[in-house]
């Protein structure tokens, strides 16, 4: 018996319903995994270390985590600015170390005030960011090469004034004189002061710096016209240029923000240590880059964003604190960070691709 045209259409529609339903369920599952997979991983990590490492869940451990996260997070927020405009800054670790050395040099060797040291470091960060930006947009040097070159230049430059030695009160300078200056108490408070909270929880002031800077960066990128234009440049530079956006200026400003925030991180590190330690910024670059890139996976953003970066920094801090408290060898920590970074990015972009393809 033959079917009428309407009966055939009804049969086809009937058969197509389960497929569409299954497809919708699959897309919903992918959406859920993209949005909340990282948060679940973060919670799982906390639970694992709480069970596997004695004292991990204590208030003292939380203070250490937040304190280590603060400087990494501030540097990572600087990297986020350059990622937003489609660039990348490999010089942030060296800028932070140079800022640490410069602030110590100004106060201990030149015997100047904390105000002079802070202004000098902020200006240095802005100038380095400006030079990076000009090299990239004017001379067309690729961002990775320009900032890599700046990184090596700063590594050498920060060692010249003291011939490679760390800076501390009473040290002997290359000319044979003694450095008699001291760190300003006000400057030291930037890295050491803690706010009293409930019970024995103490909030390091460096965490307050991170929270304030994070909110400002988030507000700028998400709520202002300039932030939206930066995202537009990173998404499609040519299209942004055709709308009249000054692409070069925004890129330079992004690298200047990165340099300034790296300088802030370096000053906080100097304030915490109370000296200009030449070797203290060794892992800052890797940790900050990991935090910024892991941030792509937070809530399925698949783009650089301030909230994701802060969460990425928290993730790195929890991971390192947990590994340390489990007595994991120090040389395995970078491997674990790298593995987690790769997994997070593969997870984010592969699922995002499937999501886009599903629609």
C-alpha positions in Angstrom: 0.0 0.0 0.0 1.5 3.3 -1.0 1.7 6.2 1.4 0.4 9.7 0.7 2.9 12.6 0.7 1.6 13.9 4.1 2.0 10.4 5.6 5.6 10.2 4.4 6.4 13.7 5.8 4.8 12.6 9.1 6.9 9.4 9.2 10.1 11.3 8.4 9.4 13.8 11.1 8.6 11.0 13.6 11.9 9.3 12.8 13.8 12.5 13.1 12.6 13.4 16.6 14.8 10.9 18.6 17.9 11.9 16.6 17.3 15.6 17.3 16.6 14.9 20.9 19.8 12.8 21.2 21.8 15.5 19.5 20.4 18.2 21.8 21.3 16.1 24.8 24.8 15.5 23.5 25.2 19.3 22.9 23.9 20.0 26.4 26.4 17.6 27.9 29.2 19.2 26.0 28.1 22.6 27.0 28.0 21.5 30.7 31.5 19.9 30.4 32.9 23.1 28.8 31.4 25.4 31.4 32.0 23.5 34.6 34.7 20.9 33.8 37.5 23.1 35.1 35.7 24.1 38.3 35.1 20.4 38.9 38.7 19.7 38.4 39.7 22.4 40.8 37.3 21.1 43.5 38.6 17.6 42.9 42.2 18.8 43.3 41.4 20.4 46.6 39.7 17.3 47.9 42.5 15.0 46.7 45.3 17.1 48.4 43.1 17.5 51.6 43.1 13.7 51.9 46.6 13.0 50.7 48.6 15.8 52.4 48.4 16.4 56.1 47.6 20.0 56.9 46.7 21.0 53.4 43.2 22.2 54.4 44.6 24.2 57.4 44.3 28.0 57.5 48.1 28.3 57.4 48.2 26.3 54.1 45.5 28.6 52.7 47.6 31.6 53.5 50.6 30.2 51.7 48.5 29.4 48.7 47.0 32.9 48.5 50.3 34.5 49.0 51.9 32.5 46.2 48.9 33.1 44.0 49.0 36.9 44.4 52.2 37.7 42.5 51.6 35.0 39.9 48.1 36.2 39.3 49.1 39.9 38.9 51.7 38.9 36.3 49.2 36.6 34.6 46.7 39.5 34.3 49.4 41.4 32.4 49.8 38.5 30.0 46.0 38.4 29.6 46.1 42.0 28.2 48.5 40.9 25.5 46.6 37.7 24.7 43.4 39.7 24.3 44.9 41.7 21.4 46.3 38.5 19.8 49.8 38.9 21.2 52.0 37.3 23.8 54.6 38.6 26.3 57.5 36.4 27.3 59.3 39.2 29.1 57.1 39.5 32.1 59.2 37.3 34.4 62.3 39.3 33.6 60.4 42.6 34.0 59.3 41.4 37.5 62.8 40.4 38.5 64.2 43.7 37.1 61.6 45.6 39.1 62.6 43.7 42.2 66.3 44.5 41.7 65.5 48.2 40.8 63.4 48.8 43.9 66.1 47.3 46.0 68.9 49.3 44.3 67.0 52.6 44.6 66.4 52.2 48.4 69.5 50.2 49.5 72.2 51.6 47.2 70.9 55.0 46.2 69.2 55.5 49.6 66.0 57.0 48.2 62.5 56.7 49.5 59.9 54.1 48.8 58.0 56.6 46.7 60.9 57.1 44.4 61.4 53.3 44.1 57.8 52.6 43.3 57.6 55.4 40.7 60.9 54.2 39.1 59.6 50.6 38.9 56.3 51.6 37.3 58.0 53.8 34.8 60.4 51.1 33.9 57.6 48.6 33.4 55.7 51.0 31.2 58.8 51.9 29.1 59.7 48.2 28.6 56.1 47.5 27.5 56.2 50.5 25.2 59.4 49.2 23.6 57.9 45.8 23.2 54.8 47.2 21.6 56.7 49.4 19.2 59.0 46.6 18.1 55.9 44.4 17.4 53.6 46.9 15.6 56.2 49.2 13.9 59.1 47.0 12.9 56.8 43.9 12.5 59.0 41.7 14.7 56.8 38.7 15.8 55.6 39.2 19.4 57.3 36.0 20.7 60.7 37.1 19.2 60.4 40.7 20.4 59.5 39.8 24.0 62.0 36.9 24.0 64.8 39.3 23.0 63.6 41.7 25.7 63.7 38.9 28.3 67.3 38.1 27.5 68.3 41.8 27.5 66.8 42.3 30.9 68.3 39.2 32.4 71.7 40.6 31.6 70.9 44.2 32.4 69.6 43.6 35.9 72.9 41.9 36.8 75.3 44.6 35.6 75.0 47.2 38.5 76.0 44.6 41.1 78.0 42.3 38.9 75.4 39.5 39.3 75.0 39.7 43.1 71.8 40.1 45.1 71.1 43.4 46.8 70.9 43.7 50.6 71.9 46.2 53.2 75.6 46.1 54.0 76.6 44.5 50.7 79.9 45.4 49.1 79.4 47.2 45.8 81.7 46.7 42.7 83.5 50.0 43.5 84.4 48.7 47.0 81.9 50.9 48.9 79.2 49.6 51.2 75.5 49.8 50.6 74.1 51.4 53.8 70.5 52.1 52.7 67.6 50.1 54.0 64.2 49.0 52.7 61.5 51.5 53.8 59.1 50.0 56.4 56.2 51.2 54.2 57.6 49.3 51.2 58.1 46.1 53.3 54.4 46.3 54.5 53.3 45.9 50.8 54.6 42.4 50.9 54.3 41.4 54.5 51.3 43.0 56.1 48.3 40.7 56.8 44.8 41.6 57.7 43.3 39.8 60.7 40.2 37.7 59.8 38.1 35.2 61.7 40.0 32.8 63.9 43.6 32.4 62.7 43.0 33.2 59.1 45.3 36.1 58.0 44.8 37.7 54.6 48.1 38.9 53.0 48.0 42.4 51.6 49.4 41.1 48.3 46.1 39.1 47.9 44.2 42.4 48.3 46.4 43.9 45.5 45.5 40.9 43.3 41.7 41.2 44.0 41.7 45.0 43.3 43.8 44.7 40.2 41.7 41.7 39.0 38.4 43.6 39.4 39.9 46.6 37.6 41.2 44.5 34.7 37.9 42.6 34.5 35.9 45.8 34.5 38.1 47.4 31.8 38.0 44.4 29.5 34.4 43.4 29.9 32.6 46.7 30.6 34.4 49.5 28.7 34.5 50.3 25.0 38.3 50.2 25.0 38.2 46.6 26.4 35.7 45.5 23.7 37.9 47.0 21.0 40.9 45.1 22.4 38.9 41.9 22.1 37.9 42.9 18.6 41.5 43.4 17.6 42.4 39.9 18.9 39.5 38.3 17.2 40.0 40.0 13.8 42.6 42.7 13.5 41.8 43.6 9.9 38.1 44.0 10.6 38.8 46.1 13.7 41.1 48.3 11.6 38.5 48.8 8.9 36.1 50.2 11.6 38.5 52.9 12.4 40.1 51.4 15.5 43.8 52.5 16.0 45.0 48.9 16.2 48.7 49.8 16.8 47.9 52.1 19.7 45.8 49.5 21.5 48.5 46.9 21.0 51.2 49.1 22.4 48.9 50.0 25.4 48.3 46.3 26.0 52.0 45.6 26.3 52.5 48.7 28.5 49.8 47.3 30.9 51.6 44.0 30.9 54.9 45.7 31.8 53.4 47.8 34.6 51.6 44.8 36.2 54.8 42.8 36.0 56.6 45.6 37.8 54.0 45.6 40.5 54.5 41.9 40.9 58.3 42.4 41.2 57.9 45.1 43.8 55.6 42.9 45.9 58.2 40.1 45.7 61.0 42.5 46.8 58.8 43.7 49.7 58.1 40.1 50.8 61.8 39.1 50.7 63.3 42.4 51.9 66.1 42.1 49.4 66.8 42.1 45.7 67.3 38.4 45.1 68.5 37.8 41.6 67.2 34.2 41.4 63.8 34.7 43.0 61.9 35.3 39.7 63.0 32.1 38.0 59.5 30.4 37.8 57.4 33.6 37.5 57.1 33.4 33.7 56.0 29.7 33.5 53.5 30.1 36.4 52.0 33.3 35.0 51.7 32.0 31.5 50.2 28.7 32.8 47.6 30.7 34.8 46.6 32.9 31.9 46.3 30.0 29.4 44.4 27.7 31.9 42.0 30.6 32.3 40.8 29.9 28.8 39.1 26.7 30.2 37.2 28.4 33.0 33.5 28.5 32.5 34.0 27.6 28.8 35.3 31.1 27.9 37.7 29.8 25.3 39.3 33.3 25.3 41.6 35.3 27.6 39.7 36.8 30.5 40.5 38.3 33.9 38.3 35.9 36.0 39.6 32.8 34.2 43.2 34.1 34.8 42.6 34.6 38.5 41.1 31.1 38.7 44.1 29.7 36.7 46.5 31.3 39.2 44.6 29.8 42.1 44.8 26.4 40.4 48.5 26.7 39.9 48.9 27.8 43.6 46.9 24.8 44.9 48.8 22.4 42.7 52.2 23.6 43.8 51.2 23.8 47.5 49.7 20.3 47.3 52.8 18.8 45.6 55.1 20.5 48.1 53.2 19.2 51.1 53.2 15.7 49.6 57.0 16.0 49.4 57.0 15.7 45.6 60.5 16.3 44.2 60.9 20.0 43.0 62.0 18.9 39.6 58.6 17.2 39.0 56.6 20.3 39.6 57.2 22.0 36.2 56.4 18.7 34.5 53.1 18.4 36.3 52.2 22.1 35.6 53.0 21.5 31.9 50.9 18.4 31.7 48.0 20.1 33.4 48.3 23.1 31.1 48.3 20.8 28.0 45.3 18.8 29.2 43.3 22.0 30.1 43.9 23.6 26.7 43.2 20.4 24.7 40.0 19.9 26.7 38.9 23.5 26.2 39.6 23.9 22.5 38.6 20.4 21.4 35.3 20.6 23.2 34.8 24.2 21.9 35.4 22.9 18.4 32.9 20.1 18.8 30.4 22.6 20.2 30.8 24.9 17.3 30.6 22.0 14.8 27.5 20.7 16.6 25.7 23.9 15.9 
